[in-house]
Amino acid sequence: MLLFCGIIETHLNFDITEGLRNNLFAQKDISLLDEIVKNRHRNVHATHDSADWYNKNLKDLNDFTKEYVGMLNVLQYLDFIKWNAITTKFEV
């Protein structure tokens, strides 16, 4: 299971891969979020010297401008999730 999808599944008991199967976002969009999840420790606990952190980071702002639209696609999909009190589950 994908990292980001696994987190959503674990915490919300909701499978967002339905959005992937319905072409509401692409695999590359999830891959970006997986990369953020994998690097969360480094991103949170970066040294105070931003040059040191930047030299270890493989991404730059050019990557962000290419990838943020895909990230927004996934987040928009998540924004459609609603709690169904009858089924006691999250649904789109």
Secondary structure, DSSP 4 states (H G I P E B T S, - for coil): --HHHHHHHHHH---THHHHHTTSS-HHHHHHHHHHHHTHHHHHT--S-HHHHHHH-S--HHHHHHHHHHHHHHHHHHHT-EEETTTTEEE-
